[in-house]
Amino acid sequence: MATSVEESIAVSLEAEHSLIAYMPHLIQDLWAMGCALKQIVEAASSLGLSAGEARALDLGCGKGAVSVRLAETCGLLTRNVL
């Protein structure tokens, strides 16, 4: 069964297909979508990495919320890959 990209996105977001055209506007102000930001930062903090020397790679970073928080909280150098 062929599924369009829009239909796949709608299913993944548990949204009506008719809302897909409005999604950029609906989610524009969300800072961290679909991630457990607090848990990620806590896990990274518990590793005892050297601030300014350790690096983090944020794959599929979206708006970069995880990278920004890791840089602020842990002093990690970050690279975002969309």
C-alpha positions in Angstrom: 0.0 0.0 0.0 1.6 3.3 -1.1 1.6 6.0 1.5 2.4 9.6 0.8 5.0 11.5 2.9 2.3 13.7 4.2 0.2 10.7 5.3 3.3 9.2 7.0 3.9 12.4 8.9 0.3 12.7 10.0 0.3 9.1 11.3 3.6 9.7 13.2 2.2 12.9 14.8 -1.1 11.2 15.5 -2.7 14.1 13.6 -5.3 14.5 10.9 -3.9 14.6 7.3 -5.7 17.9 6.8 -3.5 19.5 9.5 -0.2 18.7 7.8 -0.2 22.0 5.8 -0.4 23.9 9.1 2.2 21.9 11.0 5.1 24.4 10.5 3.0 27.1 12.1 1.6 24.8 14.8 5.0 23.6 16.0 7.1 26.8 15.4 7.2 27.8 19.0 8.0 24.3 20.5 11.5 24.2 21.8 12.0 20.5 22.3 9.7 18.2 20.4 9.7 14.5 21.0 12.7 14.3 23.2 13.3 13.6 26.9 15.5 16.7 27.4 15.9 16.5 31.1 16.8 12.8 31.0 19.4 13.3 28.2 21.1 16.1 30.1 21.1 14.1 33.4 22.6 11.1 31.6 25.3 13.2 30.0 26.1 15.0 33.3 26.5 11.7 35.1 29.4 10.7 32.7 31.8 13.1 34.3 33.1 14.4 30.9 35.5 17.3 30.8 33.8 20.6 29.9 35.2 22.2 26.8 36.9 19.0 25.7 34.1 16.4 25.4 31.9 16.6 22.3 28.3 15.6 21.6 26.8 14.8 18.3 23.0 15.5 18.1 21.6 13.5 15.1 18.2 14.7 13.9 18.5 17.7 16.1 15.5 19.6 15.0 15.8 23.0 16.6 18.9 21.9 18.6 17.3 21.9 22.0 19.5 19.0 23.3 22.7 20.5 21.9 22.0 23.9 23.4 21.1 22.4 26.8 24.2 20.2 26.8 26.4 23.2 25.9 24.8 25.3 28.7 24.7 22.7 31.4 27.7 20.4 30.8 29.9 22.7 28.8 30.0 20.2 26.0 31.0 21.2 22.4 28.1 20.2 20.2 27.5 19.5 16.5 24.0 19.4 15.1 23.2 17.1 12.1 19.7 17.5 10.6 
